[in-house]
Amino acid sequence: MRYTPSPTTTSWQCPARAAVFSAGSWGTALGKVLADAGSDAVLYARRGEIADGINTHRRNPAYFPDVQLPSALTATSDPAAALDGADYLVLSIPAQSLRANLTTWAPHIGPNTVVVSLMKGIEQGTGKRASKVISEATGVPAGRIAVLSGPNLAREVITGQPAAATIACPDQEAARRFQAACHTPYFRPYTSTDVTGCELGGAVKNVIALAVGIATGMGLGHNTTATIITRGLAETTRLATALGAHPATLAGLSGLGDLAATCSSPLSRNRTFGTHLGRGLTVAQATAITRQTTEGVKSAQAILDLAHDHDVDMPITNVVTALLHEKITLDKAATLLLQRPPKPEHCPRR
């Protein structure tokens, strides 16, 4: 079942101006959500032809050429123009380029603009979550930095299929305002103050989805997939709680919900990338086929380093990282996981 906004629907509408950086698949999808919710949304597109396609033909020619976009969603290739008067700066770019891009964009961020991260990666070299990078690169205080995360496959969201997400921010009122700005009949956001849990749930699930894809590519069945998802959630929760997250967050939309969607859908880049590896392709070959950024590949080592720093056991992440760096073979990866010493399912040890 799909839903489309009704012109008589006003209960979700909140007049706000949102600048979405950038016009990739998820950025475009959330831009449409914001426009459908009654917000004035503008997409920043690096390539002028994408901005022109959205403004002239109401379509994103690079990502969703088959989807009609609402007139309330416009585009520009000028970052300063996009940010002019923006109540929200919504960031949907690769995590590894976040710091460099923000250095350029920071002077145009307004003194009251709330920055919302859609990113699900960990910065290489520092092990920092996107919210921390945003704060360091822009000087925006934590109370004006929010995270939106959940089971949100862009293709399904942009076609109006029902979905939900969690908006986490230390300032509950800021979270509620953005909740109103993106609440539509088909997109239901919830609020939270657990930024750490939301970000780590979104980042680690990409690595677990790689593992599910690898298993699928090797021809393994649903029992294996369910095992990887369940034990993947366990190690995600261990890491998140070690860093101060609430365990209930990992059982919610930004934890289990996001993990289930990313591990089960062929629309998931990370699962698809893993499937290529499971069929015997190299990382370079899988990258060439995928073409778009696969956050799990980029963040796996940073997540593993974070786990080591906090003495957290993450066997699936460990094996996937070793495979990505071609330190082990596919057969060795399966052996490493299956030959781990047996122990109680709910082990208090980190």
C-alpha positions as CSV (number, residue, x, y, z in Angstrom):
1,M,0.0,0.0,0.0
2,R,1.3,3.5,-0.8
3,Y,0.1,6.8,0.4
4,T,0.2,10.2,-1.2
5,P,-0.3,13.5,0.6
6,S,-3.7,15.1,0.5
7,P,-4.0,18.9,-0.1
8,T,-6.5,18.9,2.8
9,T,-4.1,17.3,5.2
10,T,-2.7,19.9,7.6
11,S,-2.1,18.1,10.9
12,W,1.5,17.2,10.0
13,Q,2.4,20.5,8.4
14,C,5.0,22.8,9.9
15,P,6.2,25.9,8.0
16,A,10.0,25.5,7.9
17,R,12.8,25.9,5.4
18,A,15.2,22.9,5.1
19,A,18.4,22.7,3.0
20,V,19.2,19.1,2.1
21,F,22.9,18.5,1.2
22,S,23.0,16.7,-1.2
23,A,20.8,15.4,-4.0
24,G,21.7,11.7,-3.8
25,S,19.2,9.0,-3.3
26,W,18.5,9.4,0.4
27,G,18.8,13.2,0.3
28,T,16.3,13.4,-2.5
29,A,13.9,11.0,-0.8
30,L,14.0,13.0,2.5
31,G,13.7,16.3,0.6
32,K,10.5,15.0,-0.9
33,V,9.3,13.9,2.6
34,L,9.9,17.4,3.9
35,A,8.1,19.0,0.9
36,D,5.2,16.7,1.4
37,A,5.0,17.6,5.0
38,G,4.6,21.3,4.1
39,S,8.2,22.4,4.5
40,D,10.0,24.6,2.0
41,A,12.8,22.2,1.0
42,V,15.8,22.9,-1.3
43,L,18.3,20.3,-2.4
44,Y,21.9,21.2,-2.9
45,A,23.3,19.4,-5.9
46,R,26.9,19.5,-6.8
47,R,26.1,19.0,-10.4
48,G,24.2,21.7,-12.1
49,E,22.4,19.3,-14.5
50,I,20.8,17.5,-11.5
51,A,19.6,20.8,-10.1
52,D,18.2,21.8,-13.5
53,G,16.5,18.5,-13.9
54,I,14.7,18.9,-10.6
55,N,13.7,22.5,-11.2
56,T,12.7,22.1,-14.8
57,H,11.3,18.6,-15.0
58,R,10.5,17.8,-11.4
59,R,12.8,14.7,-11.5
60,N,16.2,13.8,-10.3
61,P,17.8,12.5,-13.5
62,A,20.7,10.7,-11.8
63,Y,18.8,8.8,-9.1
64,F,15.1,8.8,-9.5
65,P,14.3,9.7,-13.1
66,D,10.9,7.8,-12.8
67,V,9.7,9.7,-9.7
68,Q,7.7,12.9,-10.0
69,L,8.9,15.4,-7.3
70,P,6.7,18.0,-5.6
71,S,6.8,21.6,-6.6
72,A,7.7,22.6,-3.0
73,L,11.1,20.8,-3.5
74,T,13.6,22.9,-5.5
75,A,17.3,22.5,-6.1
76,T,20.4,24.7,-6.5
77,S,24.1,24.1,-7.1
78,D,25.0,27.1,-4.9
79,P,25.5,26.0,-1.2
80,A,25.2,29.6,0.1
81,A,21.8,30.0,-1.7
82,A,20.6,26.7,-0.3
83,L,21.5,27.7,3.3
84,D,20.1,31.2,3.1
85,G,17.4,31.4,5.8
86,A,17.4,27.6,6.5
87,D,15.9,26.4,9.7
88,Y,17.5,23.0,9.1
89,L,20.6,21.8,7.3
90,V,20.0,18.1,6.5
91,L,23.2,16.3,5.7
92,S,23.2,13.2,3.5
93,I,26.8,12.8,2.1
94,P,29.5,10.1,2.5
95,A,30.8,10.1,6.1
96,Q,34.4,10.2,5.0
97,S,34.0,13.5,3.2
98,L,31.9,15.2,5.9
99,R,34.6,17.1,7.6
100,A,36.1,18.6,4.5
101,N,32.7,19.6,3.1
102,L,31.6,21.2,6.3
103,T,34.8,23.3,6.3
104,T,33.5,24.9,3.1
105,W,29.8,25.1,4.1
106,A,30.2,26.2,7.7
107,P,30.4,30.0,7.0
108,H,26.9,29.8,5.5
109,I,25.2,28.0,8.4
110,G,22.9,30.4,10.3
111,P,23.2,31.0,14.0
112,N,20.0,29.2,14.8
113,T,20.1,26.5,12.1
114,V,19.6,23.0,13.4
115,V,21.9,20.5,11.7
116,V,20.4,17.0,11.0
117,S,22.6,14.1,10.1
118,L,21.3,11.3,7.9
119,M,24.8,9.7,7.8
120,K,25.5,6.1,8.9
121,G,29.2,5.9,9.1
122,I,32.2,6.4,11.4
123,E,35.1,8.7,10.4
124,Q,38.2,6.9,9.6
125,G,41.3,7.7,11.7
126,T,39.3,9.4,14.5
127,G,36.5,6.9,15.2
128,K,34.1,9.8,15.6
129,R,30.4,9.7,14.9
130,A,29.0,12.3,12.4
131,S,27.5,14.4,15.2
132,K,30.9,14.9,16.7
133,V,32.5,15.7,13.4
134,I,29.7,18.3,12.7
135,S,30.3,19.9,16.0
136,E,34.1,20.1,15.5
137,A,33.9,21.3,11.9
138,T,31.2,24.0,12.4
139,G,31.2,25.0,16.0
140,V,27.4,24.2,16.1
141,P,26.6,23.2,19.7
142,A,25.3,19.6,20.5
143,G,21.8,20.9,21.2
144,R,21.5,22.0,17.6
145,I,22.7,18.7,16.1
146,A,20.2,15.9,15.5
147,V,20.4,12.5,13.9
148,L,17.6,10.8,11.8
149,S,18.0,7.1,11.5
150,G,15.8,4.1,10.9
151,P,14.6,1.5,8.3
152,N,14.6,4.0,5.5
153,L,15.4,2.5,2.1
154,A,15.3,5.5,-0.2
155,R,13.5,3.9,-3.1
156,E,10.6,2.9,-0.8
157,V,10.4,6.2,1.0
158,I,10.4,8.3,-2.2
159,T,7.5,6.3,-3.6
160,G,5.4,6.9,-0.5
161,Q,5.6,3.5,1.1
162,P,5.0,3.7,4.9
163,A,8.1,4.1,6.9
164,A,9.3,5.4,10.3
165,A,12.5,6.8,11.8
166,T,14.0,8.1,15.0
167,I,15.1,11.7,15.4
168,A,17.6,11.9,18.2
169,C,18.8,15.2,19.7
170,P,19.9,16.3,23.2
171,D,17.4,19.2,22.9
172,Q,14.0,17.5,22.9
173,E,12.2,20.6,21.6
174,A,14.6,20.7,18.6
175,A,13.8,17.1,17.9
176,R,10.1,17.7,18.1
177,R,10.3,20.7,15.7
178,F,12.0,18.6,13.1
179,Q,9.6,15.8,13.8
180,A,6.8,18.1,12.8
181,A,8.7,19.3,9.8
182,C,9.0,15.8,8.2
183,H,5.9,14.1,9.5
184,T,3.6,12.9,6.6
185,P,0.9,10.3,6.2
186,Y,3.5,7.9,5.0
187,F,6.6,8.9,7.1
188,R,6.3,8.7,10.9
189,P,9.2,10.1,12.9
190,Y,9.7,9.4,16.6
191,T,12.0,11.4,18.9
192,S,14.8,10.4,21.3
193,T,17.7,12.0,23.2
194,D,20.0,9.0,22.6
195,V,22.2,10.3,19.8
196,T,25.0,7.8,20.5
197,G,22.7,4.8,20.2
198,C,21.0,6.1,17.0
199,E,24.3,6.8,15.3
200,L,26.0,3.5,16.2
201,G,23.0,1.5,15.3
202,G,23.0,3.0,11.9
203,A,26.7,2.6,11.3
204,V,27.3,-0.9,12.6
205,K,24.2,-2.3,10.8
206,N,26.0,-1.6,7.5
207,V,28.8,-4.0,8.5
208,I,26.4,-6.7,9.6
209,A,24.5,-6.2,6.3
210,L,27.8,-6.9,4.5
211,A,28.1,-10.1,6.4
212,V,24.5,-11.1,5.5
213,G,25.2,-10.3,1.8
214,I,28.4,-12.4,1.9
215,A,26.5,-15.4,3.4
216,T,23.8,-15.0,0.7
217,G,26.4,-14.8,-2.0
218,M,27.9,-18.0,-0.7
219,G,24.6,-19.8,-1.1
220,L,23.8,-20.0,2.7
221,G,20.2,-20.0,3.8
222,H,17.8,-18.2,6.1
223,N,19.1,-19.8,9.3
224,T,22.5,-18.3,8.6
225,T,21.0,-14.9,7.8
226,A,18.9,-14.9,11.0
227,T,21.9,-15.9,13.1
228,I,24.1,-13.1,11.6
229,I,21.3,-10.5,12.2
230,T,20.7,-11.6,15.8
231,R,24.3,-11.9,16.8
232,G,25.1,-8.7,14.8
233,L,22.5,-6.9,16.9
234,A,24.2,-8.3,20.0
235,E,27.6,-6.9,19.1
236,T,26.1,-3.6,18.0
237,T,24.4,-3.3,21.4
238,R,27.6,-4.1,23.2
239,L,29.5,-1.4,21.5
240,A,26.8,1.2,21.8
241,T,26.2,0.7,25.5
242,A,29.9,0.7,26.1
243,L,29.9,4.2,24.7
244,G,26.9,5.3,26.8
245,A,23.9,4.4,24.7
246,H,20.7,3.1,26.1
247,P,20.1,-0.6,25.2
248,A,16.4,0.1,24.4
249,T,17.5,2.3,21.5
250,L,19.2,-0.6,19.8
251,A,15.9,-2.6,20.0
252,G,14.1,0.3,18.2
253,L,13.8,1.8,14.8
254,S,17.4,3.0,14.6
255,G,18.7,-0.4,15.8
256,L,16.8,-3.5,15.1
257,G,14.5,-1.8,12.6
258,D,17.3,-0.4,10.4
259,L,19.3,-3.6,10.8
260,A,16.4,-5.8,9.6
261,A,15.7,-3.6,6.5
262,T,19.3,-3.3,5.5
263,C,20.0,-7.0,5.9
264,S,16.9,-8.2,4.1
265,S,16.4,-6.0,1.1
266,P,18.2,-6.2,-2.3
267,L,17.8,-2.4,-2.3
268,S,20.5,-2.2,0.4
269,R,23.9,-1.2,-1.0
270,N,25.7,-2.9,1.8
271,R,23.9,-6.2,1.5
272,T,24.4,-6.1,-2.3
273,F,28.1,-5.3,-2.0
274,G,28.4,-8.3,0.4
275,T,26.6,-10.5,-2.0
276,H,29.2,-9.7,-4.7
277,L,32.0,-10.6,-2.3
278,G,30.2,-13.8,-1.3
279,R,30.1,-14.8,-5.0
280,G,33.9,-14.4,-5.3
281,L,34.4,-10.9,-6.5
282,T,37.2,-8.8,-5.1
283,V,36.5,-5.6,-3.2
284,A,37.7,-3.6,-6.2
285,Q,35.3,-5.5,-8.5
286,A,32.4,-5.1,-6.1
287,T,33.2,-1.3,-5.8
288,A,33.2,-0.9,-9.6
289,I,29.8,-2.6,-9.9
290,T,28.2,-0.8,-7.0
291,R,29.4,2.7,-8.0
292,Q,27.7,4.5,-5.1
293,T,29.3,4.9,-1.7
294,T,28.9,1.8,0.5
295,E,29.3,3.1,4.1
296,G,29.9,-0.3,5.7
297,V,33.0,-0.8,3.5
298,K,34.4,2.6,4.4
299,S,33.5,2.4,8.2
300,A,34.3,-1.2,9.1
301,Q,37.9,-0.6,10.2
302,A,36.9,2.5,12.2
303,I,34.2,0.6,14.0
304,L,36.5,-2.2,14.8
305,D,39.1,0.2,16.1
306,L,36.4,1.8,18.3
307,A,35.6,-1.6,19.6
308,H,39.2,-2.4,20.4
309,D,39.6,1.0,22.2
310,H,36.6,0.1,24.5
311,D,37.4,-3.6,24.9
312,V,34.3,-4.7,23.1
313,D,34.1,-8.1,21.4
314,M,32.7,-7.8,17.8
315,P,33.5,-11.0,16.0
316,I,31.3,-10.4,12.9
317,T,32.8,-6.9,12.4
318,N,36.2,-8.4,12.9
319,V,35.8,-11.1,10.2
320,V,34.1,-8.7,7.7
321,T,36.9,-6.1,8.2
322,A,39.6,-8.8,7.6
323,L,37.8,-10.0,4.5
324,L,37.5,-6.4,3.2
325,H,41.3,-5.9,3.6
326,E,41.9,-9.3,2.0
327,K,43.6,-10.7,5.0
328,I,41.4,-13.8,4.9
329,T,39.5,-15.9,2.3
330,L,35.8,-16.5,2.2
331,D,36.2,-20.0,3.5
332,K,38.4,-18.8,6.3
333,A,35.8,-16.2,7.2
334,A,33.1,-18.8,7.7
335,T,35.5,-21.0,9.7
336,L,36.4,-18.2,12.0
337,L,32.8,-17.5,12.9
338,L,31.7,-21.1,13.3
339,Q,34.7,-22.3,15.3
340,R,34.4,-19.6,18.0
341,P,34.3,-21.1,21.5
342,P,30.6,-21.8,22.6
343,K,29.3,-19.6,25.5
344,P,26.0,-18.5,27.0
345,E,23.8,-16.5,24.6
346,H,23.5,-13.5,27.0
347,C,27.1,-13.1,28.1
348,P,27.8,-10.1,30.4
349,R,31.3,-9.8,29.1
350,R,32.0,-7.0,26.6
